Structures are given as structure tokens and as C-alpha cells.
Amino acid sequence: MRVLIVDDHELFRAGLSLLLKKHFSDIELMHASTLSQGIHCALQELLNIVFLDLDLPDGHGCNALAELKTWRPSLPVIVISADESMETISRCVELRAMGYVPKSSHPDALNAAISAVLAGGVFLPAASLVGLRRDMGTNEARIDRHANAQSGATLEVSNAAGLKLTPRELETLTWLARGLPSKAIALRMGLEDITVRKHISHLLAHFHLRRRTELIVMLADKGIKLGVPPVTDPAHDRIMPAAARQRND
């Protein structure tokens, strides 16, 4: 497991490092105190995941996430921020963050959140879920009826049969949760982009949802785990056309 922590507070990076090492004794951690350092590292290193602060000396707010995802679209990003506004959390979900962990979280809650995301789950603050569903016009009961998922209290990974999906649909859902755009998913799966888009349409219809952001909220709400994010290679992102990297599809 190779993880990059991008945060300008050395003390916070040290504390987060201790929590990560608690779950993965052989974890390899890299650190960056600025966005430019983080992007440089992400473009050079094979990584599983990035923990990103939004308030950096050279990148503030959602712009930091947007820039990192532009250069490394296939790299899963977990935002850890002191900003707990609904607007910021919602925007980060739209920008393909795999999760959002408030820095104000109790150590036990932070520990649980980190455990969840390292098991391939999406973590969003419980207080934000109701607001996100309301803003998206998503009915909670409708999600409950169609998401046969694991409880958030367990780290058991869901399978295709449990979610009533085909293996290809589950694989597509997994890459979507990790924040990949459709063209990057197509490269990963060795498929045409139009085929991936069909899988995404089937997923939305299956869960009675309308767009990717609703899928992400559902995964967080139901505690669905999709497996440890694999190592991503920056070379894969470099060969992707710039226009495709920047598309938010």
C-alpha cells in the first residue's frame, strides 16, 4: 500500500501517518506540504490513494482537488479538511473525490473513516448525507430498497451477486467510486468508452438513480466496500488525451 499525504501541517501528517500504519504495518507513506509538491509526487510515483487537504499554500478549496484530478484522474483522492460546509462537500463529490473526512472528527470516527476508505468504501460525514440526498432529490427509502449492501460497521467487501450486478457492472462501479472518468475506466477495463457508458447507464437504472454523484452518496450511505484501491500508474494518465483528463463525465 503506497499512500501520499498532502497537507501543510506536519503535526497532522504525523498523526494521520500513525493511524494509517495501524491498519497497514507495511504501508509506504509519502508526504507533500504543498499542492505543487503533491502533484509532482503523484506524477512520478505508483500510488494507491491520496489524502488531500484543501487549504494549501498554493491551492485553496476545491481548486486543489480539481487540479490534482486533472493531472492524475485515475488516482483515488480522499479529502481531509477543516471545511465542513455542505457546498464544499457536495462539490468535492462532483469533482470525483472518493470520500470526505472532516478534520474535526473524533479520533474514533477518523479511525473508522480511514478504515472504510482503505477497504474501498466511500466515506462522507453522516451529517452531510441527508443534505446531499435532499439537494440531489434522492429518496432515502428508494436507495434502501435497491442497495443490498454491507453495514458501515463491517469491512467486508461486497460482491457482484450480493449487489445483484454482473461482474463487469461491479468492476465499473468500483472504478467510478475511485473517481475515474469513463475514458480512464475504459482503458483500465480494456473496453470501448461507449461500452463503459452503457455499464454506467445500467448501474444508474439498477439503483434507480440519475447520475454518478448519487451513486457515490449511496455507497457512503450504505457502507458498501469495494476492495482496497490498487496501485495506479501515472504513465496511464500521461497517455490519456488532455481533453479526456479534464472531462467530468
N, C-alpha and C positions, 0 to 999 in steps of 0.2 A: 504494500500500500504506500503510494507516494502522494503526499499532500502538500499543497502550497498555502501558506497563511499570509494574507496581505492586510496588514494593519500597522498603523504608525505608532502604536503604543507597545513598547517592548514588554511591559509587565503583562498586558493582556495576551500577547502572543505566547509568553511563557506559560501562563495559566491554561490557555487552550491546548498548548502542546502537552501538558501533563494529562489533561483529560483524554486526548487522542491516544497517547501512549498507554493509558489504562485499558483501552479496547484493543489496541494492536501493538504488542510489545516490539514487533519488528518493523514498525512504521518508519518511513523515511520522511522527515519534515524539512521543508524549505521555507525561508522567510523573506518577506519583502516589506519595506516600510513606506513605499510609495507605489502609485499605480504604474508608473513607467517601469519600475523595477519588477513589479509583478508581471506585467505584460512581457518584458524581456525574458524572465524566467519561464513563463508559460510557453513562449515561442521556442525555447531551447530544450525543455525537459519533457520526458514522458511522465504524465501525471494522472492520478485517479480522480482528484477533486480539488477545488479551491475554496477556501473560506475567505470571503471578501468583506472588508469594512467599506462603508460608503463614504465616510468622511476622511478623505486622504488629502495630504498637502497639495497634490497635483490632480486630484479628481474628486469632485464632490457629488453626492447624491446618486441618482440613478444613472447619471452620465458615466460614472466609473464602471458600473456593471455593463452598460451598453458598449463601452469601448473594449472591455475585456472580451465580451462575447463576439464582438466584430472580428477581433483578431484570432480568437480561439473558440469558434462556435460549438465544437464538439466536446469542450471541456465542461463538466458539471460544476456549477457555482452555487455555493451556499452563502447567502448574505448574513452577516452578523453585524448588527447595527444598533446604535442607541436610538435611532429614529423609529418610533412605533406607530407613526401615522398610517391610517388606512390607505391614503393616497399613495404613499411610498411603497407599502407592501404590495398593493394591487399592481402598481407599475412594475415592480421587480418581477412579479409573476408573469406579466405580459412580456417582459424582456428575457424570459426563459431562465430565471433563477430556479434552482432545484428546491430551494427552501429559504426560509427567512427566520432567523433566530434573534430575538431581542437581547441586547446585552444586559438588560435589567433582569433577565430570567434568574430565578433561584438556582443555585448550583445543581440541585437535583433535577430541575427542569432542563437546564442546559445540558446536563449529562444525558438525560433521556432523549433530548433533541438530537444530540450528536450521535447517540447510538442508533437512532432511527435513520438518519440520513446516510450513515455509513453502511446500513443494511439495505440501502436502496429505496428508502421511503422519502416522501416529501414532508417536510415539517413547516407548518405555518402556525403562528400564535393562535391559541384557542379563541381568544377574544376577537380576533380578526375574521374568523371563519363565517360567523353569522353575517357580518357586514359584507364580506366578499360575495356570499351567496345572494344577499339582497341586491347588491349592485349588479350582479350578473343575471338576476331574475331566475335563479335556480331554486327549485323547490327541494327542501331537505328530504322530505318523505320520498320523493321520486328517486333521489340518489340512493336512499336506503334500500329501496325495492330492487334495484338493478345492480348493486355493487356487493357481490358475495366476497367480502374481503376479510383480512385478518384484523383483530383488535389492535389498537395502537399500543397496547401493553405488551405485545409479543413481538419478537424479532423474526418470526417465522416468515419465510419468503413465499409469496403467493405463486401459484402455477396456473397454466392455461385452463386446465379443467376446472379449477376452483373458481376462476373468474368467468367461465363459460366463453372462452376465447379460443381461436385457433392459435397454434404456436407462432405463426407469423404475426398475428394481431398482437399477441403478448409481447413479442420482440419489438414491434413498432411502438407499443405503449411504453415499454421500458426506455427506449431511446427518447421518446417525447418527454418523459418525466425527467430525463437527464439534461434536457434543454437543447436537443439537436433540432435544427430546421429540417424540412423534408428532404432537401438535396443531400445533406450530410447523412441522414438516415439511409437514403438510397445507396450512398457509397458504402456505408457500413454493412448493409444487408446484401449488396450486390444486385440491386434491383433498379428498375427504371423509376424515375421520380413519380410518374403517373401511377405506377403500381403502389408506391408508398402512400400517395394521396388517397387511393381507394381504401387502403387499410385504415387510414385515419378517419375517413368518412364512415367506415363500418364501425369503428370504435365509438365514434360520437353517437351513431344510431343505436348501438348496443346499450349504451349507458343513458340514452335519451338526453344527450347534451348537445350543445351547438358549436363549441369551439374549444381549442386546446386549454385555455385558461380554466375552463370549467372542469376539465379532466384533472388538472393539477390540484384544484381545490378539493375535488372528490378524493383523490389519492391521499391528500393530507387529512381530510375529514375522517376517512375510514381506516387510516393507518396501514394502507397497503404497502408491502415491502416487495421490491423487485430485484433484489440482489445487489451486492457490492459493485459500484461503478468500476468498470475495467480501466486499465491504463489507456489513455488517449495519446496519440502520436501527433505532435504539431505538424509533421510532414503532411498528414491527411488534410489539415486545414489550409496549408500553404498551397496545395494543388487545387483547392476549391476556388472557382472564379470569385472575384471581389464582390460582384453583384449578388451572387448566391449567398456569400457570407453575411451580407448586410440585410438580406430579406428576412422579415419577421413573419414567416408563413408557418 
